[in-house]
Amino acid sequence: ESRQASAFRVQVGQLRLYDPDRLMKVTEIIPHPDYNHLLSAKGGADIALLRLEAPVTLSPHVQVVSLPPASLRVPEKKMCWVTGWGDVRLGGPLRPPHHLQEAEVPVVGNEVCNRHYQNSSADAARQIIKDDMLCAGSEGRDSCQGDSGGPLVCSWNDTWVQVGIVSWGDICGHRDLPGVYTRVTSYVSWIHQYVLSPGH
């Protein structure tokens, strides 16, 4: 894992991609032990933590987002926000100067989302959207290739909480195939093992 970590950088406090002054080195990648490399994101547990070479300095442009309580249930149709530097449409990369993009997206219930993906699948009986996943998006409003790992945040009790992590999807911005996210509430206790333990 340490060899792979050296290939990554985290950009902090900058709205344009590729600003070398705002890049921080990653020293360790901590993948979830249940992540299955053969199934990739569709197998679930699509979450990892990154240890940075130094603490992040907070500023007006660099803030933390709150973790949701593990008991939080994000209601269907709740409007949330996804951000990233990924494609702006299927096969359409973000053009220079690479400004950070944002989209307000409605949460789609897991049963509805699973039904949509089953309808587009050859294996209509299989559960595609697992319990540790969350769906959000509508026609023309979605995450896309290159956004993976980015945040899905919702305003909750006057606080921004990260409820999802961009994971996968079949067609960007398709009306019946919303983006699929890792459900952060499923992993709050795992995250706390690292971020609240001594030496981490």
Backbone as a ProteinNet text record, in pm:
[ID]
protein_1_A
[PRIMARY]
ESRQASAFRVQVGQLRLYDPDRLMKVTEIIPHPDYNHLLSAKGGADIALLRLEAPVTLSPHVQVVSLPPASLRVPEKKMCWVTGWGDVRLGGPLRPPHHLQEAEVPVVGNEVCNRHYQNSSADAARQIIKDDMLCAGSEGRDSCQGDSGGPLVCSWNDTWVQVGIVSWGDICGHRDLPGVYTRVTSYVSWIHQYVLSPGH
[TERTIARY]
81	0	85.8	201.5	281.7	336.9	370.4	418.5	309	186.9	76.3	48.4	60.3	30.2	117.8	242.3	334.4	292.6	204	158.9	44.6	-7.8	-125.3	-91.3	-170.3	-164	-307.4	-322.1	-451.9	-442.7	-536.1	-536.9	-624.7	-572.8	-641.1	-658.6	-778.7	-802.6	-792.1	-816.7	-803.4	-921.7	-977.5	-1091.2	-1048.7	-923.5	-873.9	-783.4	-800.8	-721.5	-577.5	-486.5	-344.9	-267.3	-305	-225	-116.7	11.2	116	142.5	105.7	130.9	34.7	-72.6	-175.1	-185.8	-82.2	-85.9	-16.9	-80	-22.1	2.8	115.6	150.9	70.8	38.8	-29.7	76.1	75.5	175.2	118.3	-14.1	-73.8	-216.9	-253	-390.7	-444.5	-558.9	-619.6	-751.8	-751.2	-876.6	-961.5	-1090.5	-1176.7	-1147.4	-1139.4	-1103.4	-1205	-1328.2	-1429.9	-1433.6	-1349.7	-1348.7	-1295.9	-1369.8	-1333.8	-1279.9	-1149.8	-1088.6	-1144.9	-1192.7	-1249.8	-1384.5	-1464	-1595.5	-1587.3	-1479.8	-1456.7	-1572	-1607.1	-1704.2	-1839.5	-1879.5	-2012.1	-2023.3	-1910.3	-1913.2	-1936.7	-1937.5	-1958.2	-1827.3	-1838.1	-1722.3	-1621.8	-1672.5	-1587.2	-1548.3	-1457.4	-1415.7	-1272.5	-1196.4	-1059.8	-1029.4	-936.2	-888	-746.7	-713	-579.5	-510.2	-388.4	-307	-215.7	-218.3	-138	-5.6	91.4	225.2	227.6	128.2	123	-22.5	-51.1	-188.8	-230.9	-358.5	-413.9	-440	-397.2	-421.4	-556.1	-644.9	-777	-768.3	-855.4	-858.7	-999.2	-1026.5	-1158.8	-1188.9	-1084.2	-1104	-1084.9	-1042.2	-1018.9	-1092.1	-1199.1	-1279.5	-1305.2	-1346	-1381.7	-1531.8	-1572	-1713.8	-1742.4	-1859.8	-1893.9	-1930.5	-1899.2	-1949.9	-2094.1	-2178.5	-2316.2	-2321.5	-2422.6	-2440.9	-2475.9	-2431	-2455.7	-2604.4	-2687.1	-2832.2	-2903.4	-2832.3	-2896.2	-2952.1	-3077.3	-3140.3	-3172.7	-3104.9	-3127	-3256.5	-3354.4	-3483.3	-3475.4	-3559.9	-3571.2	-3611	-3553.4	-3576.9	-3507.6	-3435.3	-3354.6	-3253	-3239.7	-3145.6	-3009.1	-2907.4	-2770.8	-2677.9	-2549.4	-2453.1	-2335.7	-2297.8	-2178.2	-2082.3	-1953	-1852	-1741	-1674.8	-1563.1	-1508.7	-1399.7	-1333.8	-1349.4	-1447.4	-1466.3	-1532.7	-1567.8	-1633.5	-1760.8	-1790.7	-1911	-2029.8	-2002.8	-2106.6	-2037.6	-2114.1	-2057.2	-1956.1	-1830.1	-1725.3	-1682.1	-1726.6	-1692.6	-1611.1	-1476.5	-1391.7	-1405.7	-1377.9	-1374.4	-1259.1	-1287.1	-1184.4	-1110.5	-986.5	-912.9	-996.5	-989	-891.5	-931.4	-1015.2	-1047.1	-1104.1	-1209.3	-1276.6	-1355.8	-1352.3	-1430.2	-1577.6	-1642.8	-1783.8	-1869.9	-1994.4	-2089	-2224.4	-2300.2	-2435.3	-2523.7	-2642.3	-2740.8	-2819.5	-2822.5	-2883	-2981.8	-3094.9	-3190.2	-3150.3	-3168.6	-3144.7	-3256.5	-3218.9	-3313.5	-3311.8	-3429.1	-3436.9	-3371.4	-3314.3	-3242.8	-3331.3	-3455.5	-3544	-3571.6	-3602.8	-3628.6	-3503	-3389.7	-3262.5	-3228.3	-3245.8	-3216.1	-3304.1	-3431.8	-3524.4	-3479.2	-3437.4	-3389.8	-3268.8	-3173.3	-3053.7	-3085.2	-3179	-3220.7	-3283	-3362.4	-3426.7	-3326	-3207.6	-3105.6	-3002.4	-3026.5	-2930.8	-2985.5	-2893.7	-2934.5	-2979	-2937.5	-2970.3	-3066.6	-3194.7	-3293.8	-3328.2	-3290.1	-3325.3	-3219.2	-3101.1	-2989.6	-3003.7	-2967.6	-2964.2	-2837.7	-2855.7	-2743.1	-2703.1	-2802.8	-2777.4	-2779.7	-2663.3	-2650.2	-2682.3	-2697.3	-2737.1	-2634.8	-2508.1	-2405.1	-2387	-2485.4	-2482.7	-2598.9	-2584.9	-2686	-2690.2	-2807.2	-2820.3	-2864.9	-2816	-2856.6	-2832.5	-2921	-2904.7	-3036.6	-3036.6	-3153.4	-3102.3	-3192.8	-3150.5	-3065.1	-2941.3	-2850.4	-2782.5	-2811.2	-2750.9	-2697	-2563.3	-2504.7	-2354.1	-2293.8	-2147.9	-2111.9	-1982.2	-1943.2	-1801.2	-1748.4	-1613.1	-1513.9	-1427.1	-1329.6	-1371.6	-1497.7	-1545.9	-1533.4	-1500.2	-1497.8	-1412	-1462.9	-1394.4	-1435.2	-1508.5	-1552.4	-1671.9	-1704.4	-1809	-1949.6	-2046.7	-2187.6	-2225.8	-2260.8	-2289.7	-2432.8	-2491.4	-2627.2	-2626.8	-2713.1	-2732.2	-2826.8	-2781.3	-2859.8	-2847.2	-2958.9	-2956.8	-2853.8	-2855.5	-2766.6	-2618.7	-2587	-2448.3	-2434.3	-2320.9	-2294.7	-2237.9	-2301.4	-2253.5	-2227.2	-2122.5	-2090.9	-2163.6	-2264	-2344.9	-2300	-2225.3	-2186.4	-2048.6	-1994.7	-1867.8	-1894.6	-1862.1	-1887	-1823	-1903.9	-1854.7	-1864.6	-1986.1	-1999.7	-2134.1	-2151.7	-2275.9	-2258.7	-2367.5	-2358	-2354.2	-2442.9	-2447.6	-2466.1	-2373	-2380.1	-2504.5	-2575.8	-2687.8	-2809.7	-2818.5	-2935	-3050.2	-3169	-3286.3	-3311.7	-3295.2	-3331.1	-3212.1	-3091.3	-2973.3	-2893.7	-2940.5	-2870.3	-2731.5	-2649.4	-2516.3	-2526	-2427.9	-2426.2	-2308	-2335.7	-2239.3	-2220.7	-2104.4	-2085.1	-2161.3	-2241.7	-2321.5	-2231.5	-2195.6	-2098.9	-2148	-2279.1	-2329.6	-2297.5	-2280.2	-2246.6	-2104.6	-2021.7	-1879.3	-1829.5	-1920.6	-1878.9	-1797.2	-1840.5	-1765.7	-1627.3	-1615.2	-1484.3	-1394.4	-1449.5	-1371.9	-1320.1	-1406.1	-1366.2	-1254.5	-1239.1	-1127.4	-993.3	-990.4	-865.3	-853.7	-957.4	-943	-953	-1003	-1011.7	-919.7	-833.2	-744.7	-607.1	-534.2	-402.3	-306.1	-230.8	-130.6	-186	-315	-373.8	-414.6
-119.7	0	126.8	126	248	285.6	185.2	214.7	283.5	236.2	298.4	438.6	457.3	587.6	697.3	666.1	768.3	822.5	753.2	798.7	900.2	922.7	1008	1140.4	1242.3	1372.8	1416	1495.6	1552.9	1703.2	1757.7	1901.7	1969.1	2073.3	2137.9	2287.3	2338.6	2482.8	2547.7	2474	2529.2	2483	2574.6	2540.3	2492.8	2521.2	2475.7	2355.5	2258.4	2136	2163.3	2082.9	2084.3	2205.7	2261.5	2369.1	2304.1	2306.9	2233.8	2286.9	2412.3	2469.7	2417.5	2354.5	2311.2	2159.6	2088.7	1942.7	1887.8	1790.6	1725.8	1579.1	1528.2	1388.7	1295.5	1179.2	1073.3	973.7	939.3	845	705.4	695.4	563	561.3	451.1	426.7	313.1	335.7	234.3	192	85.5	40.4	-35.8	-37.5	-117.1	-264.8	-345.7	-487.4	-568	-520.5	-594.9	-558.7	-463.8	-426.6	-543	-578.9	-691.8	-637.3	-655.3	-600	-663.4	-786.9	-851.7	-791.4	-755.7	-696.4	-545.2	-486.2	-341	-270.2	-151.5	-69.5	-137.5	-215.1	-277.3	-384.7	-425.4	-523.2	-461.1	-327.8	-259.1	-233.4	-175.8	-139.5	-55	30	113.5	240.2	221.7	332.2	307.5	414	406.7	537.9	532.9	653.2	683.1	810.8	852.9	921.7	878.5	948.8	1044.7	1171.6	1273	1292.8	1348.7	1367	1469.8	1558	1662.2	1698.5	1755.5	1800	1908.8	1912.3	2014.9	2140	2254.8	2381.9	2437.1	2459.2	2512.1	2661	2707.7	2848	2875.9	3000	3025.7	2936.8	2888.8	2804.9	2656.5	2622	2481.2	2453.8	2378.2	2346.2	2195.7	2149.4	2007.9	1992.9	1874.5	1841.3	1739.5	1746.1	1655.9	1517.5	1417.2	1283.3	1277.1	1201.6	1188.2	1091.5	1103.7	998.6	868.4	756.7	627.4	600	662.5	639.1	724.5	816.5	908	832.3	858.4	804.6	923.4	933.3	1045.2	1019	1108.1	1081.8	1090.1	1010.9	1014.7	1155.7	1200.8	1332.8	1447.2	1417.3	1520.6	1573.3	1704.7	1763.5	1777.9	1722.2	1724.3	1772.8	1785.7	1841.3	1746.5	1728.8	1652.6	1747.1	1731.3	1815.6	1728.8	1780.3	1705.8	1770.5	1712.2	1758.1	1655.3	1568.4	1463.2	1513.9	1418.2	1451.8	1532.4	1626	1707.5	1646.7	1544.5	1462.6	1334.1	1234	1105.5	1124.4	1093.1	1107.6	1250.8	1343.4	1484.9	1536.2	1536.5	1577.8	1726.1	1758.1	1897.1	1967.4	2083.6	2155.8	2256.4	2292	2394.8	2522	2597.3	2587.3	2491.3	2395.3	2288.6	2341.2	2420.4	2468.8	2355.2	2350.4	2251.7	2267	2155.9	2155.6	2111.5	2155.7	2113.8	2088.7	1997.7	1970	1937.4	1995.7	1962.7	1842.3	1737	1610.9	1559.3	1501.9	1444.2	1301.8	1268.4	1131.5	1042.5	925.8	827	707.7	661.7	548.4	423.6	340.8	221.7	124.5	106.8	13.1	61	188.9	246	237.4	274.9	272.5	130.5	34.7	-104.8	-153.2	-115.1	-155.2	-98.8	28.8	89.5	13.8	-17.8	-88.2	-232.1	-296.6	-431.5	-428.9	-324.9	-313.8	-298.3	-246.2	-228.5	-341	-442.5	-551.8	-681.3	-769.6	-901.7	-991.6	-958.6	-1039.2	-960	-960.8	-875.5	-917.6	-1038.7	-1084.9	-1047.9	-1011.7	-985.8	-848.5	-841.4	-711.8	-639.2	-528.7	-452.4	-341.5	-271.6	-163.6	-223.2	-231.8	-295.8	-196.6	-250.9	-167.3	-59.3	-82.4	17.7	117.2	123.3	216.9	314.5	428	532.5	587.6	617.7	668.6	814.7	890.3	1030.4	1073.9	1158.5	1211.5	1216	1290.6	1300.3	1329.7	1343.4	1364.9	1491.1	1473	1584.8	1635.8	1575.3	1619.7	1497.1	1480.9	1354.7	1373.3	1277.5	1265.5	1187.7	1185.4	1117.5	1063.3	1002.6	947.3	1056.2	1022.3	1118.1	1183.4	1165.8	1220.4	1120.3	995.3	890	929.1	898.8	934.3	1069.6	1146.1	1278.8	1273	1386.6	1388.6	1415.7	1353.8	1390.4	1445.2	1573	1636.5	1688.3	1684.6	1735.1	1830.3	1929.2	2016.9	1947.3	1933	1860.6	1933.9	1984.9	2062.6	2175.6	2248.7	2364	2327.9	2202.2	2157.3	2076.2	2093.1	2010.1	1876.7	1768.6	1634.8	1557	1476.4	1394.9	1262.1	1243.5	1121.6	1017.5	1060.5	967.1	994.9	893	902.5	852.7	933	892.3	756.3	659.4	522.9	474.1	460.7	409.4	451.2	419.5	444	390.2	377.9	321.4	427.4	526	631.2	764.1	855.7	983.9	1062.6	1113	1202.1	1136.7	1003.8	933.3	941.8	967.1	984.9	865.5	744.1	623.6	551.5	605.9	540.9	643.1	673.3	772.9	726.3	820.3	786.4	704.4	616.6	530.8	572.5	586.6	636.8	535.3	535.2	461.2	535.3	462.2	521.7	538.3	660.8	687.3	636.1	643.2	597.7	450.8	372.6	230.2	210.7	314.9	299.9	397.3	466.1	563.9	498	382.4	317	273.6	227.9	190.7	314.3	425	548.8	590.9	582.1	624	537.2	416.3	332.5	397.2	476	536.8	683.6	760.9	905.1	944.3	856.2	888.9	804.1	723.6	638	702.6	674.6	735.9	704.9	804.9	786.4	793.6	822.7	832	972.8
0	0	0	70.9	78.5	-58.8	-142.8	-277.6	-358.3	-346	-417.7	-365.2	-234.3	-174.8	-233.9	-263.3	-313.8	-450.1	-519	-650.4	-640.6	-520	-503.9	-437	-471.7	-407.2	-376.3	-271.3	-236.2	-256.5	-332.9	-357.9	-253.5	-190.4	-78.3	-105.5	-84.7	-87.4	-222.8	-328.7	-462.9	-547	-625.9	-710.5	-848.8	-886.9	-1017	-996.7	-1081.5	-1073.1	-1116.4	-1063.7	-1102.9	-1053	-938.4	-880.2	-794.1	-837.3	-765.2	-625	-597.8	-465.2	-359.4	-399.9	-305	-296.8	-336.3	-335.6	-211.5	-147.7	-29.9	-61.2	-15.8	-41.3	49.1	-6.9	67.3	113.5	242	294.4	316.4	325.9	347.8	295.5	232.4	190.4	276.2	340.4	426.6	363	281.9	220	321.2	298.8	386.5	363	468.7	451.2	370.8	359	283.7	135.6	93.2	-48.8	-130.8	-236.4	-321.8	-454.4	-479.3	-600.9	-728	-719.3	-837.4	-874.3	-773.2	-798.7	-813.3	-769.1	-765.1	-693.4	-737.1	-664	-649.3	-748.6	-743.9	-636.7	-578.8	-470.6	-334.6	-326.8	-199.8	-127	-8.8	74.9	-3.7	-92.5	-177.9	-101.9	-7.7	77.6	124.5	133.5	186	256.3	348.6	416	367.4	359.4	317.6	434.4	464	563.5	486.5	525.6	457.8	529.8	457.3	514.6	627.2	630.7	733.8	759.3	876.1	903	804.2	773.7	685.9	769.2	718.8	786.9	742.7	838.4	805.6	777.3	687.5	646.5	594	551.1	492.5	371.3	301.8	183.4	211.1	331.3	367.2	498.1	489.4	606.9	611.2	726.8	739.5	718.9	677.1	667.1	776.5	833.4	943.5	891.8	973.9	947.2	995.6	927	974.6	1092.5	1178	1278.1	1206.3	1259.8	1194.5	1177.4	1260.9	1255.9	1151.1	1086.5	991.5	871.8	839.1	718.9	628.4	517.3	425.7	349.5	361.4	296.6	144.8	81.1	-64	-107.1	-217	-277	-202.8	-95.7	-28.7	-129.3	-138.8	-232.7	-165.7	-229.5	-177.5	-288.6	-256.9	-352.9	-373.3	-500.2	-534.7	-607.1	-580.1	-644	-701.6	-805	-861.9	-987.7	-1035.8	-1158.3	-1270.1	-1259	-1358.6	-1485.9	-1572.9	-1699.8	-1673.5	-1762.7	-1748.7	-1823.1	-1902.3	-1966.2	-2008	-2044.8	-2082.6	-2195.8	-2170	-2270.3	-2294.1	-2209	-2226	-2109.7	-2123	-2011.3	-1978.9	-1853.5	-1809.4	-1880	-1936.3	-2012.7	-1923.5	-1963.7	-1889.3	-1881.4	-1772.7	-1663	-1550.9	-1578.1	-1482.4	-1350.7	-1358.7	-1238	-1173.3	-1040.3	-966.3	-1002.1	-1032.9	-1070.7	-952.6	-951.5	-848.7	-913.6	-853	-901.2	-782.2	-781.8	-679.7	-730	-650.5	-694.7	-590.4	-635.4	-541.2	-502.9	-375.8	-330.3	-384.3	-433.9	-486.9	-392	-350.8	-258.9	-316.3	-229.7	-275.7	-352.9	-309.9	-380.5	-521.7	-535.8	-668.4	-753.9	-696.7	-769.6	-813.5	-723.8	-756.5	-871.2	-868.5	-974.9	-1109.5	-1109.8	-1234.9	-1289.8	-1202.8	-1249.1	-1288.6	-1219.7	-1260.3	-1399.2	-1427.9	-1558.9	-1672.1	-1641.1	-1744.6	-1742.8	-1659.1	-1641.9	-1700.3	-1739.3	-1788.3	-1673.7	-1552	-1433.9	-1346.4	-1384.3	-1319.6	-1177.5	-1136.2	-1001.5	-897.7	-942.5	-850.6	-784	-655.3	-587.9	-632	-701.4	-754.7	-657.5	-604.9	-509.4	-369.4	-310	-178.9	-66.5	55.3	168.8	201.6	166.3	196.6	82.1	-6	-118.5	-107	-173.5	-174.3	-316.2	-366.8	-503.5	-502.4	-598.8	-613.2	-756.9	-806.4	-941.2	-1015.5	-1122.9	-1209.9	-1350.1	-1444	-1582.3	-1593.2	-1639.5	-1658.8	-1532.7	-1417.7	-1290.8	-1220	-1223.9	-1179.9	-1161.2	-1094.2	-1097	-1223.4	-1258.9	-1382.5	-1367.2	-1473.3	-1469.1	-1428	-1334.1	-1284.1	-1153.6	-1114.2	-987.2	-872.5	-903.5	-801.2	-681.7	-563.4	-439.8	-385.1	-464.8	-421.8	-328.1	-266.3	-164.1	-217	-150.6	-162.3	-25.1	-19.4	109.2	111.8	230.9	250.7	369.4	363.6	478.5	575.6	700.4	800.3	933.6	984.4	1109.1	1102.9	991	969.7	965.6	936.6	925.1	797.2	727.8	610.5	656.3	614.1	648.7	519.9	521.3	404.2	416.6	332.4	337.9	236.3	134.4	29.5	-26.2	-94.8	-166.6	-308	-408.7	-547.7	-571.9	-618.2	-634.2	-778.7	-830.9	-967.5	-1026.8	-1153	-1225.7	-1365.8	-1439.6	-1574.8	-1684.2	-1677.5	-1779.3	-1707.3	-1724	-1653.1	-1693.5	-1593.9	-1620.2	-1680.2	-1677	-1731.7	-1632.5	-1683	-1596.8	-1505.4	-1557.4	-1482.1	-1419.9	-1434	-1376.4	-1295	-1174.2	-1092.7	-1052.5	-1010.1	-960.9	-833.4	-813.6	-695	-607.2	-479.6	-381.8	-269.4	-209.5	-85.1	24.1	99.4	207.5	330.7	363.2	469.6	604.8	630.4	760.4	786.2	681	697	749.1	741.5	773.8	880.2	947.3	1048.3	1158.8	1207.4	1316.4	1268.5	1143.6	1088.3	1076.9	1030.1	1018.9	1156.1	1257.7	1392.5	1449.9	1401.9	1447.7	1415	1308.4	1262.6	1301.2	1279.3	1300.8	1447.5	1532.9	1674.9	1760.9	1696.9	1775.9	1789.9	1899.6	1921.1	1806.3	1767.4	1662.6	1522.1	1508.1	1374.5	1348.6
[MASK]
++++++++++++++++++++++++++++++++++++++++++++++++++++++++++++++++++++++++++++++++++++++++++++++++++++++++++++++++++++++++++++++++++++++++++++++++++++++++++++++++++++++++++++++++++++++++++++++++++++++++

